[in-house]
Amino acid sequence: MAGNRSAAALPVETVGPEGIWHCGIGCITNVNHTGYRQKIEWLQRRFLEGLRYLLVRDERGKPLGFLEYVPGEHAWRPVDAGGWLFVHCLWVYPAGQKVGGLGTRLIQAVIDHARRAGSTGVAAVVSDGPWMAGKAVFLKNGFREIAEAGRFQLVVHRLREGVEVRFRDISRSMARYRRGLHLVYAPQCPMFPTSVNDVSRMAAEHGIALNVRILRSAREAQRAPSYYGVYNLIWNGELLSDHYVSKGRFNNLLRKLA
């Protein structure tokens, strides 16, 4: 059983486009789920841009945790990170949480990839709120916090001299969303399509027109109206949520707006 092994004893695979369909994607494991399919399609396009998907499995082939990273210029967050590797997501499954140090194992693997690639280092946007992983696991592995924007922090592990990573100025990004209800997202997270459907139905029930925009490129995500980048729920120019919402949470938000 995985719980009886240390993370150091488990190999870290680099999964490519041919094997990604059967790896499990974060909190969605049903291959027939709409979010699962959309995430796979998104990943297939990102592999062409240099995305890498690091995976740890148990002896039976069951996923325990993964880390998704890209070359910094293709980061789907409002950052300038050219020359760096940028971590999109670090996820440890419940079964993987029984294996001590699995998050560290994956982070050390991407640092090693950056070293071999000659990258300036590894960067990530983290948060102590709802997110992929807490800031602590990165700080434990030699990262340092260099900037903060709202509930998000930018952390880096520098390997050599080079241009520093920075948050982009997104102060003007909200201008196009000043009127009405908008949901701006990218299928980088498999949970988003369910949230889009829930918000769309709830908005319709309340007689509110929902404008949905899908972000099609990293450049678009880097100009998003929130520092999460890939999920933005907006009402009359105000950011309601930068984390996907359920029907219940959206209903609570509507009460506050009434």
Backbone torsions as a table, in degrees:
resi	resn	phi	psi	omega
1	MET	NA	149.8	-177.8
2	ALA	-60.2	-34.3	-176.1
3	GLY	-64.6	-16.1	-179.1
4	ASN	-96.2	3.8	-178.6
5	ARG	-118.9	151.9	174.9
6	SER	-85.8	157.3	179.8
7	ALA	-61.4	-34.1	-177.8
8	ALA	-62.2	-24.0	-178.1
9	ALA	-85.5	-7.7	-176.7
10	LEU	-100.7	128.3	-179.0
11	PRO	-70.7	148.7	173.5
12	VAL	-100.6	116.4	179.0
13	GLU	-90.8	148.8	168.0
14	THR	-104.3	108.3	-174.6
15	VAL	-90.9	132.7	179.2
16	GLY	-103.2	-174.8	-176.0
17	PRO	-60.9	-26.9	-178.0
18	GLU	-72.1	-31.2	-174.2
19	GLY	-106.5	-1.5	-170.3
20	ILE	-68.6	-28.7	-175.0
21	TRP	-59.3	-30.2	-172.9
22	HIS	-104.7	18.7	-174.6
23	CYS	-94.2	-14.1	-171.2
24	GLY	79.1	136.2	-175.6
25	ILE	-123.1	96.5	175.6
26	GLY	56.7	-131.8	-174.5
27	CYS	-83.1	3.0	175.9
28	ILE	-111.5	122.2	179.2
29	THR	-116.3	-10.2	179.9
30	ASN	-79.6	112.7	-176.0
31	VAL	-65.9	-15.5	178.8
32	ASN	-90.8	-4.7	179.1
33	HIS	-68.5	137.7	-178.9
34	THR	-56.0	-43.3	-179.9
35	GLY	-63.6	-36.5	178.3
36	TYR	-62.5	-48.2	-178.3
37	ARG	-62.8	-42.6	-178.9
38	GLN	-67.0	-37.1	177.3
39	LYS	-64.1	-42.8	178.8
40	ILE	-61.2	-44.5	179.1
41	GLU	-62.5	-39.5	177.8
42	TRP	-63.9	-44.7	179.3
43	LEU	-61.7	-41.5	-178.5
44	GLN	-58.4	-38.3	178.1
45	ARG	-72.8	-36.7	-177.7
46	ARG	-71.7	-28.4	176.6
47	PHE	-56.9	-33.4	179.7
48	LEU	-68.4	-17.9	180.0
49	GLU	-99.9	5.3	177.2
50	GLY	101.2	7.2	177.0
51	LEU	-60.8	144.0	174.2
52	ARG	-129.3	143.8	-175.9
53	TYR	-122.8	108.6	-179.8
54	LEU	-94.8	132.2	-172.4
55	LEU	-133.9	139.7	171.5
56	VAL	-119.2	130.1	178.4
57	ARG	-121.1	163.0	172.9
58	ASP	-85.7	-175.4	-175.3
59	GLU	-63.5	-22.8	-179.8
60	ARG	-92.4	0.9	179.5
61	GLY	90.0	7.2	-179.3
62	LYS	-80.9	129.4	-179.3
63	PRO	-61.7	136.9	177.2
64	LEU	-111.2	-28.2	-179.8
65	GLY	-176.0	157.1	177.8
66	PHE	-146.7	161.8	174.7
67	LEU	-136.8	129.4	-179.7
68	GLU	-111.9	126.0	178.4
69	TYR	-137.7	161.3	-178.8
70	VAL	-139.5	161.4	166.5
71	PRO	-58.6	139.4	-171.4
72	GLY	-55.2	-33.1	-179.9
73	GLU	-67.1	-15.9	178.6
74	HIS	-107.2	19.8	178.9
75	ALA	-66.6	136.4	177.6
76	TRP	-95.3	49.8	174.3
77	ARG	-141.4	155.2	178.3
78	PRO	-73.2	71.5	179.4
79	VAL	-134.2	155.9	166.5
80	ASP	-105.1	112.9	-172.9
81	ALA	-140.2	29.5	178.7
82	GLY	-58.4	135.3	-179.5
83	GLY	91.7	-10.1	179.1
84	TRP	-106.2	164.9	162.4
85	LEU	-96.3	139.9	-174.7
86	PHE	-122.7	125.9	-179.2
87	VAL	-84.7	118.9	174.4
88	HIS	-80.0	-45.7	-170.0
89	CYS	-152.3	137.3	171.2
90	LEU	-126.7	121.7	-174.6
91	TRP	-135.5	129.8	174.4
92	VAL	-117.7	122.3	-179.6
93	TYR	-69.5	161.0	177.3
94	PRO	-51.9	-41.9	178.5
95	ALA	-64.6	-35.7	179.7
96	GLY	-70.2	-24.8	179.6
97	GLN	-68.4	-14.1	175.8
98	LYS	-81.8	-8.3	179.1
99	VAL	-101.9	108.7	-177.2
100	GLY	-62.1	132.7	173.0
101	GLY	83.4	17.6	-177.2
102	LEU	-69.1	-40.1	176.8
103	GLY	-60.8	-43.6	177.1
104	THR	-60.7	-42.0	179.5
105	ARG	-58.1	-43.6	-178.7
106	LEU	-70.9	-40.5	179.2
107	ILE	-65.2	-42.3	178.3
108	GLN	-64.4	-31.9	178.6
109	ALA	-65.8	-43.0	-179.6
110	VAL	-70.9	-33.1	174.7
111	ILE	-61.8	-42.3	178.2
112	ASP	-63.6	-40.2	176.8
113	HIS	-60.7	-42.8	180.0
114	ALA	-63.5	-40.1	-179.4
115	ARG	-64.1	-44.2	-178.7
116	ARG	-71.1	-27.6	-179.9
117	ALA	-83.7	-8.1	-177.6
118	GLY	75.3	22.9	179.9
119	SER	-73.9	158.2	177.4
120	THR	-63.2	-33.6	179.4
121	GLY	166.1	-160.6	-179.4
122	VAL	-122.3	136.9	-180.0
123	ALA	-129.7	158.2	176.6
124	ALA	-156.3	150.7	168.4
125	VAL	-98.1	126.2	-175.4
126	VAL	-127.5	171.9	178.8
127	SER	-160.7	153.4	174.7
128	ASP	-88.9	-5.9	177.9
129	GLY	-89.2	-158.8	178.3
130	PRO	-59.2	120.1	-171.0
131	TRP	-169.2	-176.6	-176.8
132	MET	-72.5	-41.8	179.8
133	ALA	-163.4	151.7	-179.7
134	GLY	-69.7	160.2	179.4
135	LYS	-62.4	-31.1	-170.8
136	ALA	-58.2	-39.2	-176.4
137	VAL	-67.0	-30.3	176.7
138	PHE	-74.3	-45.0	179.3
139	LEU	-60.8	-35.8	178.3
140	LYS	-62.4	-25.0	-176.2
141	ASN	-106.8	31.8	171.3
142	GLY	87.7	6.9	175.4
143	PHE	-81.7	156.4	173.3
144	ARG	-132.4	147.8	179.2
145	GLU	-80.9	129.7	-178.6
146	ILE	-118.7	-13.0	-179.3
147	ALA	-161.5	158.9	178.6
148	GLU	-138.8	139.7	177.5
149	ALA	-141.5	106.8	-175.7
150	GLY	62.3	-127.9	-179.2
151	ARG	-89.8	6.8	-176.6
152	PHE	-109.3	147.8	175.9
153	GLN	-125.0	147.3	176.5
154	LEU	-102.7	121.4	-179.0
155	VAL	-120.3	146.8	-177.1
156	VAL	-138.2	151.6	169.9
157	HIS	-123.6	100.1	-175.4
158	ARG	-82.7	137.0	177.8
159	LEU	-110.7	-28.2	-178.2
160	ARG	-156.2	173.6	179.8
161	GLU	-63.7	146.9	179.0
162	GLY	167.2	175.0	-179.6
163	VAL	-65.1	138.2	-179.5
164	GLU	-73.4	147.9	172.3
165	VAL	-73.2	148.3	176.8
166	ARG	-149.6	154.0	169.4
167	PHE	-68.9	141.0	174.4
168	ARG	-78.2	156.1	174.0
169	ASP	-81.7	109.6	-178.6
170	ILE	-109.2	19.9	-175.0
171	SER	-60.9	-26.2	-179.1
172	ARG	-96.9	-1.8	-174.2
173	SER	-71.1	-19.7	-177.6
174	MET	-82.1	-10.8	-171.6
175	ALA	-56.4	-37.0	-176.2
176	ARG	-78.3	-3.8	-176.7
177	TYR	-118.2	30.5	-173.8
178	ARG	-74.2	-20.7	-178.3
179	ARG	-124.9	131.3	174.5
180	GLY	89.4	-174.4	-179.1
181	LEU	-101.4	127.4	-177.5
182	HIS	-129.3	141.3	171.6
183	LEU	-126.1	113.0	-177.1
184	VAL	-113.5	119.1	-173.8
185	TYR	-151.7	167.7	171.9
186	ALA	-130.4	147.2	-178.6
187	PRO	-76.9	37.5	177.7
188	GLN	-71.9	-26.3	176.3
189	CYS	-110.8	131.9	-177.9
190	PRO	-68.5	-12.4	178.6
191	MET	-79.7	-18.6	-172.0
192	PHE	-64.0	-44.4	-178.6
193	PRO	-57.1	-37.7	176.7
194	THR	-63.6	-42.4	178.7
195	SER	-63.6	-40.6	178.7
196	VAL	-60.7	-44.4	178.5
197	ASN	-63.4	-43.7	-179.5
198	ASP	-63.1	-47.5	-178.9
199	VAL	-64.5	-40.0	179.9
200	SER	-61.3	-45.2	-178.3
201	ARG	-68.8	-42.3	-179.6
202	MET	-66.3	-39.6	178.2
203	ALA	-62.6	-42.8	179.3
204	ALA	-62.4	-39.3	178.8
205	GLU	-63.6	-28.1	179.4
206	HIS	-96.9	8.6	177.7
207	GLY	70.0	28.3	-179.2
208	ILE	-109.6	128.4	176.8
209	ALA	-76.7	128.5	179.0
210	LEU	-105.7	125.6	176.2
211	ASN	-98.6	117.8	-176.9
212	VAL	-108.4	129.7	175.9
213	ARG	-126.7	128.2	177.3
214	ILE	-97.8	125.9	177.0
215	LEU	-76.0	127.0	-172.0
216	ARG	-103.7	-10.1	-176.1
217	SER	-149.4	161.7	176.9
218	ALA	-61.2	-37.0	179.7
219	ARG	-60.1	-41.5	178.1
220	GLU	-65.5	-42.0	179.5
221	ALA	-64.8	-34.3	179.3
222	GLN	-68.7	-15.0	177.6
223	ARG	-109.2	18.1	-178.0
224	ALA	-69.3	161.6	-177.5
225	PRO	-84.7	8.9	172.7
226	SER	-140.1	161.3	-177.1
227	TYR	-80.3	-7.2	167.5
228	TYR	-73.9	-38.3	175.1
229	GLY	87.4	-52.1	-169.0
230	VAL	-95.0	1.5	172.7
231	TYR	-148.1	121.7	-175.9
232	ASN	-143.9	109.3	176.4
233	LEU	-103.9	120.5	-168.1
234	ILE	-129.8	138.7	175.8
235	TRP	-129.7	115.5	178.4
236	ASN	48.2	47.7	176.1
237	GLY	80.6	5.2	178.9
238	GLU	-112.7	130.9	178.6
239	LEU	-74.7	113.9	178.5
240	LEU	-83.2	-37.8	-177.9
241	SER	-157.8	139.1	171.4
242	ASP	-113.1	20.4	176.1
243	HIS	-137.5	138.3	-173.4
244	TYR	-55.4	142.6	-175.3
245	VAL	-114.4	146.8	174.5
246	SER	-89.0	175.1	177.7
247	LYS	-60.2	-42.9	-178.8
248	GLY	-63.2	-44.7	-179.1
249	ARG	-67.4	-38.1	178.9
250	PHE	-66.0	-37.1	177.4
251	ASN	-62.2	-39.6	176.6
252	ASN	-64.7	-37.8	177.0
253	LEU	-65.1	-38.1	179.3
254	LEU	-65.3	-35.8	177.8
255	ARG	-63.1	-38.1	179.9
256	LYS	-68.1	-29.4	-178.4
257	LEU	-83.0	-19.9	-175.9
258	ALA	-66.5	NA	NA
